[in-house]
Amino acid sequence: MSPRIEPAKAPYPPSVAKALGRLKTPGDEPLSLFRTLARDERLFARFTGGGLLDPGHLSLRAREIVIHRICALNGCGYEWGVHAAIFASAVGLDAERLAATLAPGVADCWTEDEALLIAFCDAVNARAAIDDELWARLSKVFSEEARIELMMLAGFYRTVSLLANGLRLEPEDFAVPFPG
């Protein structure tokens, strides 16, 4: 399958070019997701303004577990593979843990707090809600701000998954192949 909408090509509008320069990835060109959104300055600005890849209330490892799990649950090999290539080793997500983001349920390789993140992802992806028991468990581990960030992060990467899957983006050359 080929992409449904072709990515924009340089030269980009100045504001887009500046943002793309800040969003540098291992490939020769910016990610095809970014270039496709760059076809419209307004949509590109809204998307890149809400990415949550800055230091926040979550550890980088927690953030990546959530991103990988949400992308896996939504069959988004494009974004899963990008994050596996760029961030996984830096946060200690080895092959076993990356595979566990794809496995149903909570694998034994996760710590108790990481297993909680997996349960959180499974719940919000399935129902867009958090029951009282899960909220109480999250409250023992994560601050109020971190819980808000978890919800925003999961929602954002569900949106990323829809974009990448809906646009039928081809995997980036440097990305880790999505199993299955």
MOMO-V236583 format. One record per residue. N is the residue number from 1. RES is the residue in one small letter. SS is DSSP state (H for helix, E for strand, L for the rest). PHI is phi in whole degrees, -180 to 180 (999 if undefined). Layout:
BEGIN
n=N res=RES ss=SS phi=PHI
n=N res=RES ss=SS phi=PHI
END
This chain:
BEGIN
n=1 res=m ss=L phi=999
n=2 res=s ss=L phi=-102
n=3 res=p ss=L phi=-58
n=4 res=r ss=L phi=-78
n=5 res=i ss=L phi=-134
n=6 res=e ss=L phi=-71
n=7 res=p ss=L phi=-64
n=8 res=a ss=L phi=-66
n=9 res=k ss=L phi=-119
n=10 res=a ss=L phi=-64
n=11 res=p ss=L phi=-79
n=12 res=y ss=L phi=-95
n=13 res=p ss=L phi=-56
n=14 res=p ss=H phi=-52
n=15 res=s ss=H phi=-67
n=16 res=v ss=H phi=-71
n=17 res=a ss=H phi=-59
n=18 res=k ss=H phi=-63
n=19 res=a ss=H phi=-65
n=20 res=l ss=H phi=-62
n=21 res=g ss=H phi=-64
n=22 res=r ss=H phi=-79
n=23 res=l ss=L phi=-102
n=24 res=k ss=L phi=-64
n=25 res=t ss=L phi=-125
n=26 res=p ss=L phi=-61
n=27 res=g ss=L phi=-71
n=28 res=d ss=L phi=-71
n=29 res=e ss=L phi=-117
n=30 res=p ss=L phi=-59
n=31 res=l ss=L phi=-52
n=32 res=s ss=H phi=-64
n=33 res=l ss=H phi=-60
n=34 res=f ss=H phi=-64
n=35 res=r ss=H phi=-67
n=36 res=t ss=H phi=-69
n=37 res=l ss=H phi=-67
n=38 res=a ss=L phi=-68
n=39 res=r ss=L phi=-64
n=40 res=d ss=L phi=-132
n=41 res=e ss=H phi=-56
n=42 res=r ss=H phi=-64
n=43 res=l ss=H phi=-64
n=44 res=f ss=H phi=-60
n=45 res=a ss=H phi=-64
n=46 res=r ss=H phi=-65
n=47 res=f ss=H phi=-67
n=48 res=t ss=H phi=-72
n=49 res=g ss=L phi=-79
n=50 res=g ss=L phi=-123
n=51 res=g ss=L phi=-76
n=52 res=l ss=L phi=60
n=53 res=l ss=L phi=-93
n=54 res=d ss=L phi=-82
n=55 res=p ss=L phi=-60
n=56 res=g ss=L phi=-139
n=57 res=h ss=L phi=-92
n=58 res=l ss=L phi=-115
n=59 res=s ss=L phi=-68
n=60 res=l ss=H phi=-62
n=61 res=r ss=H phi=-65
n=62 res=a ss=H phi=-60
n=63 res=r ss=H phi=-58
n=64 res=e ss=H phi=-69
n=65 res=i ss=H phi=-62
n=66 res=v ss=H phi=-63
n=67 res=i ss=H phi=-60
n=68 res=h ss=H phi=-62
n=69 res=r ss=H phi=-67
n=70 res=i ss=H phi=-62
n=71 res=c ss=H phi=-64
n=72 res=a ss=H phi=-63
n=73 res=l ss=H phi=-60
n=74 res=n ss=L phi=-101
n=75 res=g ss=L phi=61
n=76 res=c ss=L phi=-96
n=77 res=g ss=H phi=-62
n=78 res=y ss=H phi=-58
n=79 res=e ss=H phi=-74
n=80 res=w ss=H phi=-56
n=81 res=g ss=H phi=-67
n=82 res=v ss=H phi=-63
n=83 res=h ss=H phi=-68
n=84 res=a ss=H phi=-63
n=85 res=a ss=H phi=-73
n=86 res=i ss=H phi=-89
n=87 res=f ss=H phi=-115
n=88 res=a ss=H phi=-56
n=89 res=s ss=H phi=-66
n=90 res=a ss=H phi=-64
n=91 res=v ss=H phi=-109
n=92 res=g ss=L phi=78
n=93 res=l ss=L phi=-90
n=94 res=d ss=L phi=-79
n=95 res=a ss=H phi=-58
n=96 res=e ss=H phi=-63
n=97 res=r ss=H phi=-73
n=98 res=l ss=H phi=-62
n=99 res=a ss=H phi=-63
n=100 res=a ss=H phi=-69
n=101 res=t ss=H phi=-69
n=102 res=l ss=H phi=-94
n=103 res=a ss=L phi=-79
n=104 res=p ss=L phi=-65
n=105 res=g ss=L phi=72
n=106 res=v ss=L phi=-106
n=107 res=a ss=L phi=-75
n=108 res=d ss=L phi=-70
n=109 res=c ss=L phi=-75
n=110 res=w ss=L phi=-85
n=111 res=t ss=L phi=-69
n=112 res=e ss=H phi=-60
n=113 res=d ss=H phi=-67
n=114 res=e ss=H phi=-69
n=115 res=a ss=H phi=-62
n=116 res=l ss=H phi=-63
n=117 res=l ss=H phi=-63
n=118 res=i ss=H phi=-63
n=119 res=a ss=H phi=-62
n=120 res=f ss=H phi=-59
n=121 res=c ss=H phi=-60
n=122 res=d ss=H phi=-61
n=123 res=a ss=H phi=-68
n=124 res=v ss=H phi=-71
n=125 res=n ss=H phi=-71
n=126 res=a ss=H phi=-78
n=127 res=r ss=H phi=-128
n=128 res=a ss=L phi=51
n=129 res=a ss=L phi=-156
n=130 res=i ss=L phi=-128
n=131 res=d ss=L phi=-74
n=132 res=d ss=H phi=-62
n=133 res=e ss=H phi=-65
n=134 res=l ss=H phi=-67
n=135 res=w ss=H phi=-60
n=136 res=a ss=H phi=-63
n=137 res=r ss=H phi=-64
n=138 res=l ss=H phi=-63
n=139 res=s ss=H phi=-64
n=140 res=k ss=H phi=-74
n=141 res=v ss=H phi=-111
n=142 res=f ss=L phi=-119
n=143 res=s ss=L phi=-65
n=144 res=e ss=H phi=-57
n=145 res=e ss=H phi=-65
n=146 res=a ss=H phi=-67
n=147 res=r ss=H phi=-67
n=148 res=i ss=H phi=-64
n=149 res=e ss=H phi=-62
n=150 res=l ss=H phi=-58
n=151 res=m ss=H phi=-65
n=152 res=m ss=H phi=-64
n=153 res=l ss=H phi=-63
n=154 res=a ss=H phi=-62
n=155 res=g ss=H phi=-65
n=156 res=f ss=H phi=-63
n=157 res=y ss=H phi=-77
n=158 res=r ss=H phi=-69
n=159 res=t ss=H phi=-64
n=160 res=v ss=H phi=-58
n=161 res=s ss=H phi=-61
n=162 res=l ss=H phi=-62
n=163 res=l ss=H phi=-61
n=164 res=a ss=H phi=-64
n=165 res=n ss=H phi=-71
n=166 res=g ss=H phi=-66
n=167 res=l ss=H phi=-82
n=168 res=r ss=L phi=56
n=169 res=l ss=L phi=-67
n=170 res=e ss=L phi=-78
n=171 res=p ss=L phi=-58
n=172 res=e ss=L phi=-68
n=173 res=d ss=L phi=-58
n=174 res=f ss=L phi=-88
n=175 res=a ss=L phi=-69
n=176 res=v ss=L phi=-73
n=177 res=p ss=L phi=-62
n=178 res=f ss=L phi=-79
n=179 res=p ss=L phi=-60
n=180 res=g ss=L phi=78
END
